Amino acid sequence: MTAAATAASPESSPGWDFKCNFEVDYGSEEHASIVYKTLAVDKELQPDKVKREITVSGNKLLVHFEAVEARFLRASFSAFVDLMVLMTKLVEEYGVIKEGDS
């Protein structure tokens, strides 16, 4: 797994001045998809203050955050990364169970 975070370009709604893009390469589309499906159900607690968009592109999980204040971006990003690290460890430790395996 490799990860990269970058500041986003200033192409967004006014007021959503704090942005971050995050990309994680899982090495397999299946692993990226498992992590995506697990994390996508966890919605932002304050959608009026933080927006998060998660997508999968090949082996990569792509995440885009926007927030109205830096502290909301930091809190949302931090919580998301904590959950993502946990999911990544589970996928790496236990892998994917195929039908017929026990």
C-alpha positions in Angstrom: 0.0 0.0 0.0 1.3 3.5 -0.9 -0.4 6.8 0.0 -0.1 10.3 -1.2 -1.9 13.5 0.0 -2.0 16.8 -2.0 -3.6 20.1 -1.7 -6.5 20.5 -4.1 -6.8 23.1 -6.8 -9.0 26.1 -6.1 -11.9 24.8 -8.3 -14.9 24.5 -5.9 -17.8 26.3 -4.3 -17.2 29.5 -2.5 -16.8 29.1 1.2 -15.2 25.6 0.9 -11.7 27.0 1.1 -9.9 24.1 2.7 -9.3 21.1 0.5 -7.3 17.9 0.4 -6.9 15.0 -2.0 -5.7 11.6 -0.8 -4.8 8.6 -2.8 -3.9 5.1 -1.7 -2.6 2.4 -4.0 -3.7 -1.0 -2.7 -2.0 -3.0 -5.4 -5.2 -4.8 -6.3 -8.6 -3.5 -7.4 -10.3 -6.0 -5.2 -8.6 -4.7 -2.0 -9.3 -1.1 -3.0 -13.0 -2.0 -3.6 -13.3 -3.7 -0.3 -11.9 -0.7 1.6 -14.1 1.6 -0.5 -17.3 -0.3 0.2 -16.6 -0.4 3.9 -15.7 3.3 4.2 -18.3 4.7 1.8 -21.2 3.9 4.2 -19.7 6.2 6.9 -21.2 9.6 6.1 -19.8 12.9 7.3 -21.3 14.0 10.7 -21.5 17.6 9.6 -22.1 17.7 5.8 -22.8 21.4 6.0 -19.1 21.9 7.1 -17.2 19.0 5.4 -17.7 17.2 2.1 -16.0 13.9 1.3 -16.0 12.1 -2.0 -14.5 8.6 -2.3 -13.9 6.7 -5.5 -11.9 3.7 -6.8 -9.8 3.9 -9.9 -8.1 0.6 -10.7 -6.0 -0.3 -7.6 -6.4 3.1 -6.1 -8.7 4.6 -3.5 -9.2 8.3 -4.2 -10.5 10.6 -1.5 -11.4 14.3 -1.8 -12.2 16.5 1.2 -13.5 20.0 1.3 -14.3 22.0 4.4 -15.3 25.5 5.5 -12.6 25.6 8.2 -9.2 24.0 8.6 -10.2 22.4 11.9 -13.1 20.6 10.3 -10.9 19.3 7.5 -8.3 18.1 10.0 -10.8 16.3 12.2 -12.6 14.7 9.3 -9.3 13.7 7.5 -7.9 12.3 10.8 -11.0 10.2 11.6 -11.1 8.9 8.0 -7.5 7.9 8.0 -7.9 6.1 11.3 -10.7 4.0 9.8 -8.9 3.5 6.5 -5.7 2.2 8.3 -7.8 -0.3 10.3 -9.5 -1.5 7.2 -6.2 -1.8 5.4 -4.7 -3.8 8.2 -7.7 -6.2 8.1 -7.5 -6.7 4.3 -3.7 -7.2 4.5 -3.9 -9.6 7.5 -6.9 -11.7 6.4 -7.0 -11.1 2.7 -10.1 -12.0 0.7 -11.9 -15.2 1.5 -13.0 -16.9 -1.7 -16.1 -19.0 -1.9 -15.3 -22.6 -0.9 -12.4 -21.5 1.4 -12.8 -21.9 5.1 
